[in-house]
C-alpha cells in the first residue's frame, strides 16, 4: 500500500463507512461471552541479508531483533463468540500460511471468507516476531497496530486501520498508514533516506541532534513543527510545507500527511 495523491480522497470518503461498520461490529460483539486461543510457533534460520515478510488481517504485529541468525514467530490466535463451542469452531477458521527458504520467509494470516465477525464473534491473530537485526522486513496489516524496534535493515511497514511505531532503527524506512498515526525514532539517518505517509493521524519523527538530512514535509490539514533541531529552511516554507536542511543536509527525509500534524524533533 502506497498512499498516492490520487488514492487519498477515496480513503477519506470511505472513513465514515468504516466507522459505521465498526459500530455494527460493536453491536455484534456485545453478546460475546466466550474466548478460545491457540498458539502457532515457528523458528527459521535466515542467511545474512535475508528478507522476512509478515501479513496480518486483524490484530497487532510486534517485531524486535533476535540474538543470532534465527527468525522466531509466535502467533496467538484468538476467537471470540457467544458460546465456547462457537468460539472453538471459529478458531478453526484462522489459517496461518508459511513460505520459507534460507533467504526469504513469508508468514500470512488467512481468515475464511465472512468469518471476521462470524456468529457474533471476532477473529484475531497477535504476532510477536524476532528477526536478525540486519534483515530486510516488510510488515502489512489491516486492523491493528504495528510496532518495530531495534532493526538496522530495510523496513517496509503498511497499515490500514491502526498506527505504526518504529523505534531505534537505522535502516531505510518506508512507512504508510491510512487511519492511525506514524511514530518513527532513528538511531541514525540511513543513507537511502526515509519516507513516512499518513492520511488520518499525525506523524511524529525523532532524530539524533547531530543527524544530517534534507527535510521535505507537507500536510493538507494540520501544521508542521520542528523542535530542538538545527533546521535551515530552503525553498518553500509555510505552516503546511517545509523544505530545509538539517545540520547542513544529507539523506532525504520525506513526510506526507493529509489530516493531522507533523512533528520533527530531537530524540
DOMIGU-675104 format. One record per atom (N, C-alpha, C, O): residue in one letter; y, x, z. Coordinates in steps of 0.02 Angstrom, whole numbers, padded with zeros to 5 digits, always signed. Atoms other than C-alpha are relative to their C-alpha. Layout:
<rs>
AYXZ ...
</rs>
This chain:
<rs>
X-00059+00042+00000 X+00000+00000+00000 X+00062+00044+00000 X+00075+00078+00049 X-00065-00032+00002 X+00164+00075-00054 X+00052-00055-00006 X+00047-00097-00051 X-00047+00056-00002 X+00312-00036-00014 X+00055+00013-00050 X+00106+00042-00033 X-00049-00010+00053 X+00406-00033-00179 X+00056-00050+00006 X+00050-00101+00040 X-00057+00045-00002 X+00575-00112-00204 X-00016-00068-00029 X+00007-00120-00004 X+00017+00063+00031 X+00501-00244-00317 X-00044-00043+00044 X-00044-00104+00039 X+00048+00037-00041 X+00372-00291-00188 X+00031-00027+00064 X+00006-00075+00093 X-00028+00018-00064 X+00486-00306-00038 X+00019-00074+00006 X+00002-00105+00056 X-00019+00070-00009 X+00558-00480-00072 X-00059-00046+00011 X-00056-00093+00050 X+00060+00041-00010 X+00384-00553-00086 X-00023+00004+00072 X-00042-00046+00102 X+00020-00009-00069 X+00343-00478+00084 X+00043-00041+00047 X+00019-00069+00096 X-00045+00038-00042 X+00496-00559+00157 X-00013-00075-00005 X-00007-00111+00044 X+00012+00071+00010 X+00454-00728+00083 X-00063-00024+00034 X-00065-00081+00058 X+00062+00023-00029 X+00278-00733+00150 X+00001+00005+00076 X-00044-00022+00109 X-00001-00007-00072 X+00330-00689+00327 X-00003-00067+00036 X-00043-00073+00083 X+00006+00064-00034 X+00361-00871+00379 X-00070-00029-00006 X-00095-00060+00041 X+00068+00026+00008 X+00190-00916+00307 X-00047+00035+00047 X-00092+00004+00075 X+00042-00037-00046 X+00110-00778+00409 X+00009-00026+00071 X-00040-00032+00109 X-00013+00026-00067 X+00194-00846+00565 X-00032-00068+00010 X-00059-00082+00064 X+00032+00066-00005 X+00133-01022+00529 X-00076+00009+00007 X-00107-00025+00049 X+00072-00011-00005 X-00043-00957+00501 X-00019+00026+00069 X-00070+00006+00096 X+00014-00028-00066 X-00034-00859+00663 X+00001-00055+00053 X-00040-00054+00099 X-00003+00054-00049 X+00018-01015+00760 X-00061-00044-00004 X-00085-00068+00047 X+00061+00039+00008 X-00130-01108+00687 X-00059+00035+00032 X-00102+00003+00062 X+00053-00038-00031 X-00244-00968+00745 X+00004-00005+00076 X-00047-00010+00110 X-00008+00006-00073 X-00170-00979+00920 X-00030-00066+00024 X-00062-00068+00077 X+00028+00064-00019 X-00218-01163+00924 X-00076+00002-00001 X-00110-00025+00043 X+00072-00004+00007 X-00393-01125+00863 X-00031+00041+00056 X-00085+00025+00081 X+00027-00044-00051 X-00416-00987+00991 X+00009-00027+00070 X-00016+00003+00118 X-00010+00028-00067 X-00363-01099+01136 X-00065-00022+00031 X-00069-00027+00093 X+00065+00020-00027 X-00546-01154+01153 X-00048+00058+00008 X-00106+00048+00025 X+00044-00058-00006 X-00615-00976+01155 X-00016+00012+00074 X+00028+00021+00115 X+00021-00011-00069 X-00717-00953+01313 X-00052+00057+00006 X-00066+00080+00061 X+00054-00049-00002 X-00850-00825+01263 X+00017+00059-00045 X+00049+00052-00097 X-00011-00062+00039 X-00844-00645+01201 X-00065+00040-00002 X-00100+00047+00048 X+00057-00045+00009 X-00982-00535+01130 X+00026+00065-00031 X+00069+00064-00074 X-00020-00065+00027 X-00963-00349+01095 X-00060+00043-00018 X-00115+00033+00008 X+00051-00048+00018 X-01064-00211+01014 X+00035+00064-00021 X+00091+00063-00047 X-00030-00065+00016 X-01032-00025+00988 X-00037+00033-00058 X-00099+00035-00060 X+00026-00035+00059 X-01056+00070+00824 X+00025+00071+00004 X+00085+00082+00007 X-00019-00071-00007 X-01059+00261+00836 X-00029+00042-00056 X-00086+00031-00077 X+00024-00047+00049 X-01072+00398+00707 X+00034+00068+00013 X+00091+00071+00036 X-00027-00068-00003 X-01048+00588+00707 X-00017+00035-00066 X-00075+00033-00088 X+00009-00034+00064 X-01024+00688+00546 X+00028+00071+00004 X+00074+00085+00042 X-00029-00067+00009 X-00996+00870+00501 X+00045-00002-00062 X+00026-00031-00113 X-00048+00001+00056 X-00844+00897+00388 X+00020+00071-00017 X+00037+00111+00027 X-00020-00067+00021 X-00807+01052+00285 X+00076+00009+00007 X+00112-00041+00004 X-00072-00012-00005 X-00635+01134+00305 X+00036-00028-00062 X+00013-00020-00118 X-00038+00031+00055 X-00505+01041+00201 X-00028-00067-00021 X-00006-00095-00071 X+00030+00065+00017 X-00612+00883+00200 X+00046-00058+00014 X+00100-00051+00041 X-00041+00061-00003 X-00549+00704+00197 X-00036-00055+00037 X-00097-00064+00029 X+00028+00056-00039 X-00576+00556+00315 X+00042-00061-00013 X+00103-00059-00010 X-00035+00063+00013 X-00532+00376+00275 X-00029-00056+00043 X-00090-00065+00046 X+00020+00057-00043 X-00537+00227+00395 X+00038-00061-00024 X+00099-00060-00029 X-00031+00062+00021 X-00505+00049+00335 X-00021-00057+00046 X-00081-00068+00057 X+00015+00054-00047 X-00493-00098+00455 X+00033-00065-00023 X+00080-00064-00063 X-00027+00066+00016 X-00458-00285+00442 X+00038-00029+00059 X+00094-00054+00051 X-00029+00030-00059 X-00421-00342+00619 X-00017+00042+00061 X-00076+00047+00079 X+00012-00043-00058 X-00400-00226+00769 X+00034+00067-00008 X+00053+00087-00063 X-00036-00064+00001 X-00321-00061+00815 X-00042+00057-00027 X-00103+00054-00029 X+00031-00063+00019 X-00358+00113+00748 X+00036+00056+00037 X+00097+00062+00032 X-00028-00058-00033 X-00332+00268+00855 X-00035+00062-00026 X-00097+00064-00031 X+00029-00061+00027 X-00357+00443+00785 X+00031+00061+00034 X+00092+00066+00041 X-00020-00061-00035 X-00350+00611+00876 X-00041+00059-00026 X-00091+00048-00060 X+00039-00057+00023 X-00408+00789+00841 X-00064+00011+00040 X-00066-00002+00100 X+00062-00020-00034 X-00586+00844+00880 X+00005+00074+00017 X+00052+00107-00004 X-00003-00070-00022 X-00627+01013+00956 X-00034+00047-00049 X-00030+00108-00040 X+00034-00042+00048 X-00728+01076+00807 X+00003-00032-00069 X+00051-00067-00085 X+00000+00026+00069 X-00776+01028+00628 X-00035-00067-00006 X-00055-00087-00060 X+00035+00064+00002 X-00853+00862+00676 X+00049-00059-00002 X+00106-00054+00020 X-00035+00063+00000 X-00793+00685+00646 X-00040-00048+00044 X-00099-00060+00031 X+00034+00048-00045 X-00834+00561+00784 X+00034-00068-00007 X+00095-00074+00001 X-00026+00068+00009 X-00814+00375+00753 X-00034-00047+00050 X-00095-00052+00052 X+00024+00052-00045 X-00831+00243+00888 X+00035-00065-00018 X+00096-00070-00014 X-00028+00065+00020 X-00806+00064+00829 X-00026-00053+00048 X-00087-00063+00055 X+00019+00054-00046 X-00806-00076+00957 X+00010-00067-00034 X+00066-00088-00047 X-00003+00066+00031 X-00848-00242+00876 X+00009-00053+00054 X-00023-00051+00107 X-00014+00054-00048 X-00780-00396+00964 X+00000-00066-00036 X+00032-00074-00088 X+00001+00068+00027 X-00818-00578+00928 X+00014-00049+00056 X-00015-00046+00109 X-00018+00051-00050 X-00739-00725+01020 X-00012-00069-00030 X+00003-00082-00088 X+00015+00068+00024 X-00793-00906+01008 X-00002-00047+00060 X+00006-00027+00117 X+00001+00051-00053 X-00808-01068+01106 X-00061+00007+00045 X-00056-00008+00105 X+00061-00008-00039 X-00986-01030+01164 X-00028+00070-00010 X-00011+00105-00058 X+00030-00065+00005 X-01088-00874+01196 X-00043+00007-00062 X-00043+00059-00095 X+00042-00001+00060 X-01210-00920+01057 X+00043+00007-00064 X+00025+00044-00109 X-00044-00005+00059 X-01068-00944+00933 X+00030+00070-00006 X+00036+00097-00061 X-00027-00068+00001 X-00993-00777+00983 X-00052+00050-00023 X-00036+00097-00059 X+00054-00044+00021 X-01162-00693+00960 X-00011-00004-00075 X-00020+00048-00108 X+00009+00010+00071 X-01181-00767+00787 X+00059+00031-00039 X+00050+00062-00091 X-00059-00026+00033 X-01002-00719+00742 X-00001+00076-00002 X+00022+00107-00050 X+00003-00072-00003 X-01033-00539+00796 X-00040+00028-00059 X-00025+00082-00085 X+00041-00022+00056 X-01165-00526+00659 X+00036-00003-00067 X+00011+00022-00117 X-00038+00005+00062 X-01031-00565+00529 X+00047+00060-00010 X+00083+00064-00060 X-00039-00062+00007 X-00946-00397+00560 X-00045+00054-00027 X-00097+00069+00001 X+00038-00054+00031 X-01009-00259+00447 X+00045+00061-00005 X+00103+00056-00024 X-00036-00063+00008 X-00956-00077+00450 X-00037+00041-00052 X-00096+00059-00043 X+00030-00038+00055 X-00989+00016+00289 X+00020+00073+00005 X+00078+00088+00020 X-00014-00072-00003 X-01001+00206+00283 X-00021+00034-00064 X-00072+00016-00095 X+00016-00042+00057 X-00999+00331+00142 X+00019+00071+00020 X+00077+00085+00032 X-00014-00066-00028 X-01016+00513+00192 X-00031+00055-00043 X-00087+00050-00067 X+00023-00062+00030 X-01031+00684+00110 X+00030+00056+00041 X+00072+00043+00085 X-00028-00054-00040 X-00992+00857+00180 X+00077+00006-00004 X+00108+00031+00042 X-00072-00008+00010 X-00814+00847+00111 X+00040-00065+00006 X+00101-00063+00007 X-00036+00064+00000 X-00772+00661+00121 X-00039-00053+00040 X-00099-00062+00031 X+00030+00052-00041 X-00805+00522+00246 X+00044-00062-00004 X+00105-00059+00006 X-00037+00063+00005 X-00756+00340+00222 X-00036-00053+00042 X-00095-00065+00035 X+00025+00054-00043 X-00779+00201+00352 X+00043-00061-00012 X+00105-00056-00012 X-00039+00061+00016 X-00729+00022+00313 X-00030-00061+00034 X-00091-00072+00033 X+00021+00063-00030 X-00737-00143+00406 X-00005-00054-00054 X+00040-00061-00096 X+00009+00057+00044 X-00805-00292+00309 X-00015-00061+00042 X-00062-00061+00082 X+00013+00064-00033 X-00793-00470+00376 X-00023-00050-00053 X+00008-00056-00106 X+00023+00050+00047 X-00892-00607+00292 X+00056-00050-00014 X+00094-00067+00031 X-00055+00043+00023 X-00778-00722+00194 X+00009-00061+00045 X-00039-00097+00061 X-00016+00058-00041 X-00691-00851+00301 X-00020+00007+00072 X-00018-00042+00110 X+00027-00007-00067 X-00758-00777+00462 X+00050+00029+00051 X+00033+00036+00109 X-00047-00031-00046 X-00599-00701+00537 X+00013-00045+00061 X+00017-00020+00117 X-00007+00047-00055 X-00573-00858+00641 X-00053-00054-00006 X-00037-00113-00007 X+00057+00045+00011 X-00745-00935+00619 X-00014-00040+00063 X-00019-00012+00118 X+00022+00042-00055 X-00788-01082+00730 X+00045+00002+00060 X+00021-00001+00117 X-00046-00001-00057 X-00631-01072+00837 X+00002+00067+00035 X+00028+00071+00090 X-00001-00066-00031 X-00655-00886+00873 X+00032+00051-00043 X+00062+00035-00094 X-00030-00054+00039 X-00599-00717+00810 X-00045+00060-00001 X-00086+00070+00044 X+00038-00062+00008 X-00674-00555+00748 X+00048+00059-00001 X+00102+00055-00029 X-00044-00058-00006 X-00603-00384+00785 X-00043+00063+00005 X-00098+00062+00031 X+00032-00065-00009 X-00651-00201+00772 X+00054+00049+00024 X+00107+00055-00006 X-00046-00050-00027 X-00566-00067+00878 X-00030+00069-00013 X-00085+00084+00010 X+00025-00066+00019 X-00585+00110+00809 X+00032+00055+00043 X+00093+00056+00053 X-00022-00063-00030 X-00573+00272+00908 X-00033+00056-00040 X-00094+00062-00042 X+00025-00050+00047 X-00590+00420+00789 X+00027+00069+00018 X+00087+00077+00033 X-00020-00070-00009 X-00587+00609+00814 X-00018+00038-00063 X-00075+00035-00087 X+00010-00038+00062 X-00567+00722+00663 X+00025+00071+00010 X+00066+00083+00054 X-00028-00067-00003 X-00539+00909+00636 X+00076-00003-00011 X+00100-00040-00055 X-00073+00006+00002 X-00352+00939+00661 X+00029+00009-00069 X+00079-00023-00086 X-00027-00014+00066 X-00326+01006+00485 X-00026-00045-00056 X-00009-00034-00114 X+00028+00044+00051 X-00422+00869+00394 X+00054-00045-00030 X+00103-00062+00004 X-00042+00051+00030 X-00335+00754+00271 X-00026-00068+00020 X-00086-00080+00019 X+00022+00066-00022 X-00338+00574+00331 X+00040-00055-00034 X+00098-00047-00051 X-00033+00061+00023 X-00299+00401+00264 X-00024-00057+00043 X-00084-00067+00052 X+00015+00056-00045 X-00290+00251+00380 X+00034-00062-00028 X+00094-00062-00039 X-00029+00063+00023 X-00266+00072+00319 X-00021-00055+00047 X-00078-00057+00071 X+00015+00056-00045 X-00256-00085+00424 X+00036-00062-00025 X+00085-00057-00061 X-00032+00063+00018 X-00213-00269+00401 X+00033-00031+00061 X+00093-00046+00059 X-00027+00029-00061 X-00190-00339+00577 X-00019+00046+00059 X-00077+00050+00078 X+00013-00044-00056 X-00173-00216+00721 X+00039+00064-00005 X+00066+00081-00058 X-00040-00061-00002 X-00090-00054+00772 X-00038+00059-00029 X-00100+00058-00033 X+00027-00064+00023 X-00117+00120+00700 X+00034+00054+00042 X+00095+00058+00044 X-00027-00055-00041 X-00098+00271+00815 X-00036+00065-00019 X-00097+00068-00017 X+00027-00064+00021 X-00123+00451+00756 X+00038+00055+00037 X+00099+00053+00042 X-00033-00053-00039 X-00089+00607+00860 X-00034+00067-00010 X-00095+00071-00017 X+00025-00068-00004 X-00107+00795+00854 X-00031+00029-00062 X-00067+00079-00058 X+00030-00025+00062 X-00155+00821+00671 X+00049+00044-00039 X+00110+00035-00035 X-00041-00046+00040 X-00093+00959+00555 X-00013-00008-00075 X+00020+00025-00115 X+00014+00011+00070 X-00169+00899+00390 X+00041-00057-00029 X+00084-00086+00005 X-00036+00053+00034 X-00106+00773+00264 X-00019-00068+00030 X-00079-00082+00040 X+00013+00066-00030 X-00088+00597+00338 X+00031-00054-00043 X+00089-00051-00062 X-00023+00061+00033 X-00075+00431+00246 X-00018-00059+00046 X-00076-00069+00062 X+00011+00058-00043 X-00053+00275+00355 X+00033-00061-00030 X+00093-00060-00044 X-00025+00062+00030 X-00034+00099+00286 X-00020-00059+00044 X-00078-00064+00066 X+00014+00058-00042 X-00021-00063+00384 X+00037-00061-00028 X+00086-00054-00064 X-00032+00062+00021 X+00023-00245+00352 X+00033-00033+00061 X+00094-00039+00064 X-00026+00032-00060 X+00042-00333+00520 X-00016+00043+00061 X-00068+00035+00092 X+00010-00045-00056 X+00061-00201+00654 X+00040+00064-00008 X+00057+00083-00064 X-00039-00061+00002 X+00155-00044+00700 X-00042+00061-00016 X-00103+00060-00013 X+00030-00065+00012 X+00118+00136+00654 X+00034+00051+00046 X+00095+00056+00047 X-00027-00053-00043 X+00139+00277+00781 X-00037+00065-00016 X-00098+00069-00012 X+00028-00065+00018 X+00113+00458+00727 X+00036+00052+00043 X+00096+00062+00035 X-00030-00045-00049 X+00142+00588+00863 X-00027+00071-00007 X-00085+00082-00022 X+00018-00071-00004 X+00141+00778+00872 X-00039+00023-00061 X-00091+00055-00055 X+00032-00020+00063 X+00095+00804+00689 X+00042+00053-00035 X+00102+00061-00020 X-00036-00053+00035 X+00142+00947+00572 X-00017+00002-00074 X+00004+00049-00109 X+00019+00001+00070 X+00068+00899+00403 X+00039-00052-00040 X+00077-00091-00012 X-00030+00048+00045 X+00127+00799+00253 X-00015-00071+00023 X-00074-00088+00034 X+00009+00067-00026 X+00155+00619+00310 X+00032-00052-00046 X+00089-00044-00066 X-00026+00059+00035 X+00174+00456+00213 X-00025-00060+00039 X-00086-00073+00041 X+00018+00058-00041 X+00176+00300+00324 X+00040-00060-00022 X+00101-00055-00032 X-00034+00060+00021 X+00217+00122+00274 X-00030-00061+00034 X-00091-00065+00042 X+00023+00062-00031 X+00206-00048+00360 X+00046-00057-00023 X+00104-00046-00040 X-00039+00059+00019 X+00264-00225+00319 X+00031-00031+00062 X+00093-00034+00067 X-00024+00032-00060 X+00279-00312+00487 X-00017+00042+00061 X-00073+00037+00087 X+00011-00045-00056 X+00298-00185+00627 X+00042+00062-00008 X+00065+00076-00063 X-00042-00059+00004 X+00392-00027+00668 X-00040+00062-00016 X-00102+00062-00013 X+00030-00065+00012 X+00358+00154+00622 X+00032+00050+00048 X+00093+00057+00051 X-00023-00054-00045 X+00371+00293+00753 X-00035+00063-00022 X-00096+00065-00027 X+00029-00064+00021 X+00346+00474+00697 X+00033+00056+00039 X+00095+00060+00043 X-00025-00057-00038 X+00363+00631+00802 X-00034+00063-00027 X-00095+00066-00028 X+00028-00060+00033 X+00341+00803+00722 X+00004+00061+00045 X+00054+00073+00079 X-00001-00066-00031 X+00292+00968+00798 X+00038+00049-00044 X+00071+00094-00019 X-00040-00038+00049 X+00365+01045+00639 X+00003-00041-00064 X-00041-00082-00077 X-00008+00037+00062 X+00428+00978+00473 X-00044+00033-00054 X-00037+00092-00066 X+00044-00029+00051 X+00295+01002+00336 X+00039+00018-00063 X+00088-00015-00080 X-00034-00023+00060 X+00346+01096+00179 X-00002-00054-00055 X+00043-00058-00097 X+00007+00052+00052 X+00284+00949+00072 X+00040-00062+00015 X+00043-00107-00027 X-00046+00055-00014 X+00401+00827+00160 X-00031-00059+00036 X-00090-00059+00054 X+00018+00060-00038 X+00395+00658+00246 X+00028-00061-00035 X+00084-00060-00060 X-00024+00063+00028 X+00408+00479+00182 X-00022-00056+00046 X-00082-00066+00057 X+00014+00056-00045 X+00420+00329+00300 X+00033-00063-00028 X+00091-00062-00049 X-00026+00064+00025 X+00440+00146+00247 X-00017-00056+00049 X-00070-00056+00080 X+00013+00058-00043 X+00456-00016+00345 X+00042-00059-00026 X+00101-00052-00040 X-00036+00060+00023 X+00501-00193+00289 X+00031-00036+00059 X+00092-00044+00061 X-00025+00037-00058 X+00516-00289+00453 X-00014+00039+00063 X-00071+00037+00089 X+00008-00041-00059 X+00544-00174+00601 X+00039+00065-00010 X+00059+00080-00066 X-00040-00060+00005 X+00634-00012+00638 X-00042+00062-00013 X-00104+00061-00009 X+00030-00066+00010 X+00597+00170+00600 X+00031+00047+00051 X+00092+00053+00057 X-00023-00048-00050 X+00608+00299+00739 X-00032+00068-00016 X-00093+00075-00014 X+00023-00066+00018 X+00594+00483+00690 X+00026+00051+00050 X+00086+00052+00066 X-00019-00052-00047 X+00594+00629+00812 X-00022+00068-00028 X-00080+00076-00048 X+00011-00066+00029 X+00608+00811+00754 X+00020+00054+00050 X+00060+00042+00095 X-00024-00056-00041 X+00623+00982+00838 X+00074+00013-00014 X+00097+00004-00071 X-00071-00011+00009 X+00806+01028+00864 X+00015+00053-00053 X+00066+00050-00087 X-00012-00053+00048 X+00787+01183+00756 X-00032-00014-00068 X-00034+00030-00111 X+00032+00017+00063 X+00698+01092+00614 X+00050+00003-00057 X+00109-00014-00048 X-00042-00001+00060 X+00767+01117+00438 X-00026-00053-00049 X-00086-00056-00062 X+00021+00053+00045 X+00765+00969+00318 X+00059-00028-00038 X+00116-00023-00016 X-00047+00041+00036 X+00857+00870+00186 X-00016-00072+00015 X-00072-00095+00003 X+00011+00069-00021 X+00878+00692+00250 X+00026-00050-00051 X+00080-00041-00078 X-00021+00056+00042 X+00885+00535+00143 X-00025-00064+00033 X-00085-00077+00035 X+00019+00062-00036 X+00888+00369+00237 X+00041-00058-00027 X+00101-00051-00040 X-00036+00061+00019 X+00932+00193+00184 X-00034-00061+00030 X-00095-00064+00035 X+00025+00062-00030 X+00915+00021+00262 X+00042-00057-00027 X+00103-00051-00036 X-00035+00058+00027 X+00960-00151+00197 X+00036-00039+00055 X+00095-00055+00049 X-00028+00038-00055 X+00988-00245+00361 X-00012+00038+00065 X-00066+00036+00093 X+00005-00041-00060 X+01022-00131+00509 X+00043+00062-00008 X+00076+00070-00060 X-00040-00061+00003 X+01105+00035+00548 X-00042+00062+00003 X-00102+00060+00016 X+00032-00065-00003 X+01064+00220+00543 X+00036+00042+00052 X+00098+00047+00051 X-00030-00041-00053 X+01092+00332+00694 X-00035+00067+00005 X-00096+00070-00001 X+00028-00066-00012 X+01068+00519+00722 X+00022+00023+00069 X+00081+00015+00087 X-00015-00019-00069 X+01060+00591+00898 X-00029+00069+00015 X-00089+00081+00006 X+00024-00065-00024 X+01050+00770+00960 X-00021+00048-00054 X-00055+00097-00040 X+00018-00043+00055 X+01029+00849+00788 X+00062+00022-00039 X+00111-00014-00042 X-00056-00027+00039 X+01143+00959+00682 X-00007-00022-00072 X-00035+00014-00114 X+00004+00029+00067 X+01159+00849+00528 X+00068+00003-00033 X+00117-00023-00006 X-00062-00001+00039 X+01292+00884+00397 X-00010-00047-00059 X-00054-00036-00101 X+00008+00049+00053 X+01315+00736+00282 X+00023+00028-00067 X+00067+00071-00071 X-00018-00020+00069 X+01324+00758+00094 X-00009-00060-00045 X-00053-00101-00032 X+00006+00057+00045 X+01350+00635-00047 X+00019-00065+00037 X+00065-00065+00077 X-00016+00066-00028 X+01348+00451+00003 X-00022-00004+00073 X-00078+00015+00089 X+00016+00008-00071 X+01354+00415+00189 X+00036-00061+00027 X+00097-00067+00020 X-00029+00061-00027 X+01381+00246+00273 X-00046-00024+00056 X-00094+00010+00075 X+00041+00028-00055 X+01311+00136+00411 X-00071-00012-00023 X-00117-00009+00018 X+00066+00017+00024 X+01164+00092+00300 X-00030+00051-00049 X-00083+00040-00078 X+00027-00052+00045 X+01141+00251+00198 X+00023+00068+00026 X+00080+00078+00047 X-00015-00068-00023 X+01132+00434+00246 X-00033+00050-00046 X-00093+00047-00059 X+00024-00058+00036 X+01115+00590+00141 X+00028+00060+00037 X+00089+00066+00046 X-00026-00056-00038 X+01125+00752+00237 X-00049+00057+00007 X-00108+00051-00010 X+00041-00060-00011 X+01060+00924+00282 X-00005+00013+00074 X+00045+00012+00111 X+00013-00016-00070 X+00981+00964+00448 X-00010+00075+00007 X-00056+00104-00023 X+00004-00073-00010 X+01011+01144+00505 X-00001+00038-00066 X-00039+00086-00073 X-00006-00034+00063 X+01057+01195+00329 X-00044-00025-00056 X-00035-00005-00114 X+00042+00028+00052 X+00924+01098+00236 X-00070+00030-00002 X-00082+00084+00023 X+00069-00021+00005 X+00739+01112+00197 X-00042-00053-00035 X-00017-00085-00081 X+00042+00051+00031 X+00593+00997+00152 X+00033-00069+00004 X+00073-00082+00048 X-00032+00065+00004 X+00641+00820+00104 X-00033-00051+00047 X-00094-00057+00050 X+00023+00056-00042 X+00627+00678+00230 X+00033-00063-00026 X+00094-00069-00027 X-00024+00064+00027 X+00643+00503+00156 X-00019-00057+00046 X-00077-00064+00065 X+00010+00058-00043 X+00663+00347+00263 X+00028-00062-00034 X+00085-00062-00056 X-00021+00062+00034 X+00670+00171+00189 X-00016-00060+00044 X-00074-00070+00063 X+00010+00060-00040 X+00695+00011+00289 X+00033-00060-00032 X+00080-00054-00070 X-00031+00062+00024 X+00733-00170+00249 X+00033-00037+00058 X+00094-00046+00058 X-00027+00035-00058 X+00754-00265+00413 X-00015+00040+00063 X-00072+00040+00087 X+00009-00040-00061 X+00780-00152+00564 X+00038+00066-00007 X+00049+00091-00062 X-00038-00062+00001 X+00874+00005+00613 X-00043+00061-00011 X-00104+00059-00006 X+00032-00065+00007 X+00833+00187+00580 X+00032+00047+00050 X+00093+00055+00052 X-00023-00047-00051 X+00846+00313+00722 X-00031+00068-00013 X-00092+00074-00018 X+00023-00068+00011 X+00835+00501+00692 X+00027+00043+00057 X+00087+00047+00068 X-00022-00037-00058 X+00839+00612+00845 X-00044+00060+00015 X-00094+00072-00017 X+00038-00059-00022 X+00779+00769+00934 X-00056-00021+00046 X-00048-00066+00087 X+00057+00015-00044 X+00609+00765+01017 X+00008+00036+00067 X-00034+00029+00111 
</rs>
